[in-house]
Amino acid sequence: MKILFYTHNHLGDTLLSTALIRDLKKQFQDIEIGFQSNYQAVFDGNPNISEFDNPDVSVKLEYTPFSQRTADGGNLFEGWRKHFEIMAEVKVNYGPEEIDLYYKEYEKERLFDQDYIVINAGNQSCSEIKSYPFWKEIVNKLKRDFTIIQIGGSEKRDRHVPIDGTVNLIGKTTIRDLMRLVRDAKAVISPPSAVSVLATQKDFHGVNAIINGTREPDLLTGYKNSMHFGNVCCKNYNKKSGCMKFYINNPLTMKSCFNVKEINGKQYPLCMCVDPDVIANKVLEAI
C-alpha cells in the first residue's frame, strides 16, 4: 500500500510527523510512505520516505482535539499518533518520543566550533500570545559564558528583532542548517516552536528550555531534556473560551488573553512574563 501524508504549513508539524512515520514503517514494513509539506528538506536522506505517483490513500495529518489532549494527557508526539489511530482504526506501536532526522556525512560536522546557545526570540503574527518581553535580559546574562545565536524566520508573518550581543542568523539559515545548529547547541531557549521540537532529535544532548505560558501547557511539550517556564494565569485551554480561542477570533490582538501585564507601555500575556534571571540561571545550572 502507498500512503501519502500531508500536513499544515508549520515546520514543527512536519518535524513531529517524522516520529509517526518511523513507527509506522517499523510496524508495517511493506507500506510505502510519501509526504507533502512546505518543508521537504526535513526528509532528505530519510529511508522511510518514498516518492511515487497515484497513492492508494492520502492522509491529512492533524492533532487530536486540543481539549481531548489536555484531558487525556500526553505530549504533541502522542497527538499525531492518536489522530492516526482514530482515523485508520489501527494501533501504532510507539517508538521513542524524538523526531527522526538523517544527516549527510558533511552535515555531521559542526557549523560553529565554540560552545553556543540558540535562542528563538520572536513569534509569528498569528501567535503573538507566545511573545516574551525579556529576551535582551536573558542574552545579557548568558553571553558572558556562551556565544548566543539568534535564529528566526524572515517572512512577512515572522516577527524577530535582532538583539545586541547575539550572532544574528535571522532568516539566514536553511532548514538543514537549523537542524544542525540545534543539534550541537548547549541549550535552546524558545517559546513552543519548531526549535523546541528540533531539540528532541536523538543527537541533541543540551537543554531544551521552553517558555510555555498557557498557550501550550507543559504537558504538551514535555519532551526529553526539556525544562518549562511560565506563570499559569488561567487554566482554561478550551478553544472556544480559553487561551486557544486566540486562533479562532482575531489573531492580531490580545483580546483572547484573560490576564495581561503592561511592560514599557505594551501589554503582554501574564503567563509569559517570567523573570529572565530565573530562566538564565536554570539554563546555566543545567548546562
N, C-alpha and C positions, 0 to 999 in steps of 0.2 A: 504494500500500500504506500502511496505517495501522499504525504501530508504537507500542505503549505500553510505556515503560520504567518500572521501579520499582526502588527501592534500599533500603538499610538506613536506620536511624533517625538516622544521624550527618550533621551539616551538611557536614562535609568531603567525604563521599562524594557528596552531591548537587552540591556545587560542582565537584568533579573531573569529574563526568559532563557538564558543560556543554561541555567541550572535545571530547569524543567526539560529542556531538550536533551541534556546529558542523561538525565534519569530515564527518560522515555527510550532513548536509543539503547541504553544498557538493558532495559527490561524487554524491549521488543526489537531485537536486532535486525529483523527482516524489513522493518519500515524504512522509508526514505523520508527525510525531513528537509523541507525548504523554508526559507524565511524572507519576508519582505519588510524592510524598515528603512527609514531615512539614515540609518547608521550601520550600513552593511559592513563597514570596516571592522566592526566588533567581531565578525565571524571569519576574518581572514585566518586561514590555516586550521579552522575548526573541522575535525574529521567527521563530526556528527551532522554536518550540513551538506546537502546535495543541491545541484542545480538541475532542474527538469522542467519540461512543459507539461501541461494538462494534468494537474494534480487530481487525485481521487477525492480529496477532501481539502477545503480551505477553512481555516480556523482563525477567528479573531481572538487574540489573547486578551483577556481582561481580568481584573481582580474580582474576587467575591465582594459583595456589597460591603461598604465601609462599616456600617452598623453591625453586620454579622461578624466581621473580622475582630472588632473590638470586643464583641460578646464571647466569641469562641477562643480568643487568644491566638497567638501565632503571628510571626512577622510577615513581611511582604513576600518572602520566598514561598511561604505557605499560601499566600493569596493567589499566586499564579497556579499552584498545584490544585488547590481546592476548586478553582473555577474550571480547570480542565477536567477534573474528576467528575464534577456535576454534569458538565456538558457531554463528555464522552462516555459516562457511566462505566468508568474503569478506575481501579485503584492504582495510584502511582507509588512505586517503591522509592521513598525519599532517599536521596544521596546527601552529601554534605551541604550545609547552607552557605555556599560560596559560589560566586559566578565562575564560569568555565571559559577561561581565555587561553589562547595559544600564541606563542611568540616565535617569530623567525629568529634565526641564530643571531643576527646582528642586533635584534631588539632586546636580547638578553643582557646587553651591556647597559650600564647606567648613563643617563643623559647628563647628570651632574656628579662630580666626584665627591664634593663635600656633603656633609650631613645637612638636611634641609627639612623644612615643614611646608606643606601645601595648605593654602587657605583658599576657600571659595567665598569671598567677601562680597556677595551680591545676591540677586534674585532675578526672576523674570517678572514682567509686568503683570502676569496672571497670578503671581504668588507673592504679592507684597507682604502678606501676613508672615512670610518667612524672614523678613528683614531683621537684621541685628544691628544695633546702633553703635557698638563699641569696638569695631574692628581695629581702629587705629591704636587703641589702648592695648589690645592683645598683641599686635605687631610690636609695639614699643617694648613690651615685656619679653617677648620671645626672641627678638632679633639680637639680643645680647649674646645668645648662645648658639643660634642657628641662622642659616640663610632662610629667608621666608620667600616662598614662591607663590605669587598670586595668579590664579587661573580664573577663567570665566569666558562666557560667550560674548560675541561682538555683534549679534544680530539685533534688529530693532527692538525685539521684546526683552533683550537682556539688559540688566542694569548693574554693571560692575564698574565702580570708580576706582582708579589706581590709588594705592596707598603708599605714601612715602616710606622708604625703608624696606620695600619689597622688590624682588625681581619680577617685573611686570610682564607676564605672559598672557594677558587677557587677549583672547582672540588670536593668539599666535601659535597655538598647538593644534596638531591633528588629533583625531581620536586615538590613534595608536600612540602618539607621544604622551597624551594624557594618561593612558593606561600605564605607561612606563613610569611617568612622574609619580603617580600614586603608588605604584608597586614598590618603589625604592625609597619612599619618604619615611622619615622617623615618625611623622604624625600627619594626619589630615584633619582640618577643622572646617566644618561646613554645616549649613542647615541640611535637612534631609534632601538629598540630591543624588545625581549620578556619581558625584565624587565620593560620597559616603558608601554608595553601592560598590564602586570600584575598589574600595578598601576591604571588601570581602574576598578578593581574589586570593588564592592559596599562597602566593609568593609574597603577599604583603605581611610584614611582621611588626608593623608600627602600631600607633594608637589612632583609633578612629573616633574622633571627638565630634559629636553631633549636637547641634543646638536645636533641640526639638520644639520647644514651646508646646502648644497643644494642637497645632495644625496636623502633626502626625505624632501621636503619643509614643512613648518609649517602646512599648511592646511591638509596634510595627517595624521599628528599626533596631530591634535587639540583635544586631549582628555580632559576629565574633570580633574580639579585640575592640569593642565599642564602649564608649562612655557617653552619658547623656546629660545635657544641661537644659534647664527650662523651668520657669515658675508656672506651675499648674494653676491657672486662674479661673478656669471653667472646665467642667467635666463633661459637657455635652458635646459629643463628637458626631451627633446625628447630622446628616447632610441637610436636612430641612430646617433645623433650628439651632445648630451649633456652629462651631468654627468651620466645619466642612461646607456650610452653605456659601462660603466665600466664592466658590466656583460656580454657583448657580445664580447668584444675584449679580451685582456689579463688581467684577474682579479688580477694578482700578480704584476702589475706595476701601476704607477701613470699616464700613458700616456693619460688616458681619462679625467684627471683633467686639465682644461684650466688655472687655476691660482693656483700656489703653493707658499709656503713660506718656506725658509730654516731656520731651528732652530737646532743649535748644529750639523751642518753638515748633517742633514736629511731633506728631503722635506716632507711637509705636505700640505693637501688641505687648501688653504687660508680660505675657508668658515668655517673650524673647528678651526681656531686659535683665539678663543675668549679669552679675558682677564680673567684669572681664578679668580681674585678678584671680577669681576663683577658677575660671576656665584655664588661664595660662598656667597657674600653679599646678593644677591637677594634671595637665598635659606634661609639664616638665617632670613631675613626680613619676608619672607612668613611663616616660621615656627612660 
